[in-house]
Amino acid sequence: MTINNLILKPIQVLSGNKPGLLTLMMGGLAIGMTEFMMMGVLPDVANTLQVSIPAAGHLISIYALGVVIGAPLMTGLASSYPPKKILVGMMLLFMIFNTLFALAPNYGLLLVARFFAGLPHGAFFGIGAVVASRLADPGKEARAVSIMFAGLTVANIIGVPIGTYIGHHFSWRMSFMVIAAVSLIAAGSIKSWLPEIPANKNTGFKDSLRVFTKAEPWLIIAISSIGTGGLFAWISYIAPLMTEVAGFSSNSITAIMIIAGLGMAAGNFIGGRIADRFSPLKTTSFLLLAMAVSLLIISAVTQYKVPAITMTFITGAIGFAVIAPMQMLMIQAAKGSEMLASSSLQASANVANALGAYAGGLPIAAGFAYTSAEYVGAVLALIGFGFCMILIWKKNPIKIFRPYFQK
């Protein structure tokens, strides 16, 4: 069997013979490792710095703050440059600030490096989603976007566990040097293989901001920042849920997270294909409703191990299936301002992360069972579904009463 059959053929099938999409996936891998690695090595970082776990946890929060600020800011600053140059630049920034994070000698400098590492995150995914949709064949835009976001799932299945192992057994600083190396490889692959796409010279940053004078982008941001909070209300407390309620040992959590990651990978690709088949809005609303139902099922069956593991896979799949449809929904709603609007959606996703974790923790802190977070998550998902219904009604007040998946 030749190298072409073993390697090149699968790559061609995955990308639809568009290697530029795989370079975006490599960038997504670097970002996913940057975002999620900290959770795995948090105790090691706290021990090295001689700070508490909550203090070390601020390194997670400061990254999210960087994402929220950086998404619109960096997209605006780079709006006059060709997308390929912007994406290469974002990956080089990732490389620089992850290297500085790995070398920073004290807690203060680590906070600064972590904040700046978060700045390119939203802009890369926002601009990358627009580029992926333009590279796609007609009718396959959402699945092209899902290929880029597959980097996040690969990070959770492979990159983060490997980096966590390195952090535990050698040094967490080595883990972040690995991320820097992946970022550099991603920058090189984008430069070599991503096709040139001209900059939009007709729309400046101020002109792009006009998209936010319309109601539709704000409804989509609400869907993202509230509705997808349901996923984070669940996954933020998955470890105590599986150990205290389902009865798994703490040593099983890594395997459980890999199962969740496999579900996310499957859902990511399925969501793109469903969105291309029906529509991004119908797919997003259906998946948010499915998320609410899934979380309620988790609250009812997690005391049993097999259903708990099964629902871990299913809920991970539903949670990531909504990413590509929602990104396409925003791109379609922001003609002429796609990159800024798409990047802003990434900022709202980090709001969902914070909201879901905070709101899901409230009943637990009040003394209720760990399954209570799932009820909060279901409510958040249903609110997102409600915003979808408003958006459907705004597009066509009559359509909402038609059969749901009618073409």
Long-range contacts (C-beta under 8 A, 24 or more apart in sequence): 14-147, 15-147, 16-136, 16-137, 16-140, 16-144, 18-135, 18-136, 18-144, 19-193, 20-131, 20-135, 20-193, 20-194, 20-195, 21-132, 21-135, 21-144, 21-147, 21-148, 22-147, 22-189, 22-193, 23-186, 23-189, 23-190, 23-192, 23-193, 23-194, 24-87, 24-128, 24-131, 24-132, 24-147, 24-148, 24-151, 24-190, 24-194, 25-147, 25-148, 25-150, 25-151, 25-154, 26-151, 26-182, 26-185, 26-186, 26-189, 26-190, 27-87, 27-90, 27-91, 27-124, 27-128, 27-148, 27-151, 27-183, 27-186, 27-190, 28-125, 28-128, 28-148, 28-149, 28-150, 28-151, 28-152, 28-154, 28-155, 29-151, 29-152, 29-154, 29-155, 29-159, 29-182, 29-186, 30-91, 30-94, 30-151, 30-179, 30-182, 30-183, 30-186, 31-94, 31-121, 31-124, 31-125, 31-151, 31-152, 31-155, 32-151, 32-152, 32-153, 32-154, 32-155, 32-156, 32-159, 32-160, 33-155, 33-159, 33-160, 33-163, 33-178, 33-179, 33-182, 34-63, 34-94, 34-98, 34-117, 34-121, 34-179, 34-183, 35-63, 35-121, 35-155, 36-155, 36-156, 36-160, 37-159, 37-160, 37-163, 37-164, 37-167, 37-175, 37-176, 37-179, 38-63, 38-114, 39-160, 40-160, 40-161, 40-163, 40-164, 40-167, 41-163, 41-164, 41-167, 41-168, 41-172, 41-175, 44-167, 44-168, 44-171, 44-172, 45-110, 45-172, 48-172, 49-106, 49-107, 49-110, 51-107, 55-107, 58-111, 59-110, 59-111, 59-114, 61-354, 62-111, 62-114, 62-115, 62-118, 63-114, 63-115, 63-117, 63-118, 63-121, 64-118, 64-350, 64-353, 64-354, 65-115, 65-118, 66-114, 66-115, 66-116, 66-117, 66-118, 66-119, 66-121, 67-118, 67-119, 67-121, 67-122, 67-346, 67-347, 67-350, 68-122, 68-347, 68-350, 68-351, 69-118, 69-119, 69-347, 70-118, 70-119, 70-120, 70-121, 70-122, 70-123, 71-121, 71-122, 71-123, 71-126, 71-343, 71-344, 71-346, 71-347, 72-122, 72-340, 72-343, 72-344, 72-347, 73-119, 74-119, 74-120, 74-122, 74-123, 74-343, 75-122, 75-123, 75-126, 75-127, 75-339, 75-340, 75-343, 76-205, 76-208, 76-340, 77-205, 78-123, 78-127, 79-199, 79-200, 79-203, 79-204, 79-205, 79-208, 79-339, 79-340, 80-199, 80-201, 80-204, 81-199, 82-196, 82-197, 82-198, 82-199, 83-127, 83-130, 83-131, 83-197, 83-199, 83-339, 84-131, 84-190, 84-191, 84-194, 84-195, 84-196, 84-197, 86-123, 86-127, 87-124, 87-127, 87-128, 87-131, 87-190, 87-194, 88-187, 88-190, 88-191, 89-120, 90-120, 90-123, 90-124, 90-127, 91-120, 91-124, 91-183, 91-184, 91-186, 91-187, 91-190, 92-183, 92-184, 92-187, 93-117, 93-119, 93-120, 94-120, 94-124, 94-179, 94-180, 94-183, 94-186, 95-180, 95-181, 95-183, 95-184, 95-187, 96-180, 98-176, 98-177, 98-179, 98-180, 98-183, 99-176, 99-177, 99-180, 101-176, 102-173, 102-174, 102-175, 102-176, 102-177, 102-180, 103-173, 121-346, 122-343, 122-344, 122-346, 122-347, 122-350, 123-343, 123-346, 125-149, 125-327, 125-342, 125-343, 125-346, 126-339, 126-340, 126-341, 126-342, 126-343, 126-344, 126-345, 126-346, 127-339, 127-342, 127-343, 129-327, 129-328, 129-331, 129-342, 130-331, 130-338, 130-339, 130-342, 131-194, 131-197, 133-328, 133-331, 134-197, 135-195, 139-276, 140-276, 141-276, 141-328, 141-331, 142-271, 142-272, 142-273, 142-275, 142-276, 142-280, 142-283, 142-324, 142-325, 142-327, 142-328, 143-269, 143-272, 143-273, 143-275, 143-276, 143-324, 144-272, 145-272, 145-324, 145-327, 145-328, 146-268, 146-269, 146-271, 146-272, 146-273, 146-323, 146-324, 147-272, 149-268, 149-320, 149-323, 149-324, 149-327, 150-265, 150-268, 150-269, 152-264, 152-268, 152-320, 153-261, 153-264, 153-265, 153-268, 153-320, 154-265, 156-257, 156-258, 156-260, 156-261, 156-264, 157-258, 157-261, 157-262, 157-265, 161-254, 161-257, 161-258, 164-254, 200-336, 200-339, 202-336, 203-336, 203-337, 205-340, 207-336, 207-337, 208-336, 208-337, 208-339, 208-340, 208-341, 209-337, 209-340, 210-337, 211-333, 211-334, 211-336, 211-337, 211-340, 211-341, 212-341, 212-344, 214-333, 215-394, 216-333, 216-391, 216-394, 217-330, 217-333, 217-334, 217-341, 217-344, 219-387, 219-390, 219-391, 219-394, 220-326, 220-329, 220-330, 220-333, 220-345, 220-391, 221-344, 221-345, 221-348, 222-384, 222-387, 223-284, 223-288, 223-326, 223-384, 223-387, 223-388, 223-391, 224-326, 224-345, 224-348, 224-349, 224-351, 224-352, 224-384, 225-348, 225-349, 225-351, 225-352, 225-355, 226-352, 226-355, 226-380, 226-383, 226-384, 226-387, 227-288, 227-291, 227-352, 227-380, 227-381, 227-383, 227-384, 227-385, 227-387, 227-388, 228-288, 228-319, 228-322, 228-326, 228-349, 228-352, 228-356, 228-381, 228-384, 229-352, 229-353, 229-355, 229-356, 229-359, 229-377, 229-380, 229-381, 229-384, 230-288, 230-291, 230-292, 230-295, 230-319, 230-356, 230-377, 230-378, 230-379, 230-380, 230-381, 230-384, 231-291, 231-315, 231-319, 231-352, 231-356, 231-377, 232-352, 232-353, 232-354, 232-355, 232-356, 232-357, 232-360, 232-377, 233-295, 233-356, 233-357, 233-359, 233-360, 233-373, 233-374, 233-376, 233-377, 233-380, 234-295, 234-298, 234-315, 234-319, 234-356, 234-360, 234-373, 234-374, 234-377, 235-260, 235-316, 235-319, 236-356, 236-357, 236-360, 236-361, 236-373, 237-360, 237-361, 237-364, 237-370, 237-373, 238-312, 240-370, 241-298, 241-302, 241-370, 241-371, 241-373, 242-302, 242-308, 242-312, 244-370, 245-302, 245-303, 245-308, 245-369, 245-370, 245-371, 246-302, 246-303, 246-304, 246-305, 246-308, 247-303, 247-305, 248-305, 248-308, 256-309, 256-312, 259-309, 259-312, 259-313, 259-316, 260-312, 260-313, 260-315, 260-316, 261-316, 262-313, 262-316, 263-312, 263-313, 263-314, 263-315, 263-316, 263-317, 263-320, 264-316, 264-317, 264-319, 264-320, 265-320, 266-313, 266-317, 267-316, 267-317, 267-318, 267-319, 267-320, 267-321, 268-320, 268-321, 268-323, 268-324, 270-317, 270-321, 271-320, 271-321, 271-322, 271-323, 271-324, 271-325, 272-324, 272-325, 274-321, 274-325, 275-324, 275-325, 275-328, 278-405, 278-407, 280-325, 280-326, 280-328, 280-329, 280-332, 281-325, 281-329, 281-388, 281-391, 281-392, 281-395, 282-392, 282-404, 282-405, 283-321, 283-322, 283-325, 284-322, 284-325, 284-326, 284-329, 284-388, 285-385, 285-388, 285-389, 285-392, 286-404, 286-405, 287-318, 287-321, 287-322, 287-325, 288-322, 288-381, 288-382, 288-384, 288-385, 288-388, 289-381, 289-382, 289-385, 290-318, 291-315, 291-318, 291-319, 291-322, 291-377, 291-378, 291-381, 292-377, 292-378, 292-379, 292-381, 292-382, 292-385, 293-378, 294-318, 295-374, 295-375, 295-377, 295-378, 295-381, 296-374, 296-375, 296-378, 298-371, 298-374, 299-371, 299-372, 299-374, 299-375, 302-371, 355-380, 356-380
